[in-house]
Amino acid sequence: MPRVKAAPKKCIKSNLQNPANSWVFVIKGEALELSDQYTGTGTPDIVTLRHPNTGESAVFLFSAANNSVQEILSFSDGKRGWFVDESVKNDGKMNLSSPIDPIFLVLPYLRKYCSNQVIPLDQLLRDEEFPETERLLKSSGLKYLNMIADRKGDEELNAFKYNEDKTLSWLKKKTEKLADILKAKNIQVTGGGAVSASFVKTGSPDNDSYLKYAHGIVSEYLMDDLSQKLLKYLNLPEDVPQSTLKRKSTQQTPQQESKKPRNEEENKSGSSNVLDLSKPDPKMPKTQVLNAKDKARNKAASGCKPISSFFKKT
Amino acid sequence: MFEARLINSAHFKKVLDAIKDLLKEASFDCSESGIQLQAMDDAHVSLVFLTLRSDGFDKYRCDRNLTMGMNIENLSKIFKCSSNDDTVTMKAQDDADTVTFTFESKKQKISDYEMKLMNLDQEHLGIPETDFSCVIRMPSAEFARICRDLSQFGESIVISCTKEGVKFSTSGDIGSANIKLAQNNNFDKEEESVTIEMQEPVTLTFACRYLNFFTKATPLAQQVQLSMSDNVPLVVEYQIPDLGQICYYLAPKIEEDEN
């Protein structure tokens, strides 16, 4: 997953009446710009989706046309504040966004539900806890879904079945690409203990070390068991405990907590002259409360073509 | 003005029982020829098509075509207030927003229930005439029993129809189950015979839960007809004697493995 550096645009939403209600974002430009083909009126949206690694909620950014997804990482060291125009913002968190391959977000759903059965994609990406998951359907990256799953039935039906072999080889390619970039950027990857990634050491580390480091980065977006399988698939030794490979420990750190959706009050914002980035809630559809019967029925219905596709509308 | 009277409210109760698990609300289209209802379930994989002919009613009058959107749950609440041998009369004015049900018992008791109608977005689907590869007729109670038994084992039922007979099978966590029925013509008791008209063999998979919804219509008819062809919905048809029919359409499950 090469992280391409584009000139980041700083987008500071100033809200002088109530500076507590704003966040500071550093966002990659392409999420904010509308492509020429896009004629809709949407704005980039911040939504919560299920994180592919933890299964917990995490914050993501959809571009206006829903065609690209970026993850949002927030950085906070507690002793920081921002000057915004002529006021001081107490909350010194910095939110960074970087593009993410939407396939990583779909992967946990595919693994969970499509291992033994075939489900059309639009049914698969219905998550009652995270209703915005449906938006992934529009993201352009999903056309490569056949890299990790087999398409079954008609093209228009868009139904898939999870294929672990394909997934592993796809992940392997991702990891190898990432390792190449690590190598090209001369990033320090050896040493089990705490070593700065910018520490320059003489003597070049072997390929495996780069692969292992890259695997750690990729694993941040994989369920733990899949990460283990990938490790085996890459022929890497398993002796190193996972936690040292991962940049993020599995414990709940304050940083992860900051990814939780903010409460309603924080979301309410006054007028803004820049992009209104803090408005995930107002148009949140009221999710219909399904009782157990309806849920069971919907489950039974999965894997069927809609009946209307057989009959002509009159 | 619309008015329809049935001597036995039990008939209509059974019809309601046959649709209330699938449909939360539905539009009843009333015309001179009778009452029709066509609706998809919420998950949009099955379709119910109910026809009640005007000549099946004791008294029937429909001056202008009328569509009445009703909440099926509330409708069956109202019918729960009637006894089986009550005479029921359904009445609505043209362009009315309510419908009235009058139950008259033999003991000179008259009860009136008025229900608010709903405006439903209705989407009528044209159902094409299809020549099915297999048409199976069998006792409805037998079909209900098979669906009920197999539902304990798995979520979907494979129905495969050949010259020899029809086989229902399923498999799940605890194991698998197979039920085979051979053709058997019983001329003394026609309602107990199993007949198969087959052009070519068909094997299709369906959601068990839906088949169990359909078998709620079992009390309406002694025989059920299953019509199947590849890549078209299954039709489960119950003929309601002297009154009409109820057909259920169910989309087959997408094949697990096409090769």
Interface residues (C-beta under 8 A of the other chain):
Chain A: Q117 V118 P120 K152 G153 L157 A159 D294 A296 R297 N298 K299 A300 A301 G303 C304 K305 P306 I307 S308 S309 F310 F311 K312 K313 T314
Chain B: M40 D41 D42 A43 H44 V45 S46 L47 E123 H124 L125 G126 I127 P128 E155 S156 A207 C208 R209 Y210 V232 P233 Y249 L250 A251 P252 K253 I254 E255 E256 E258
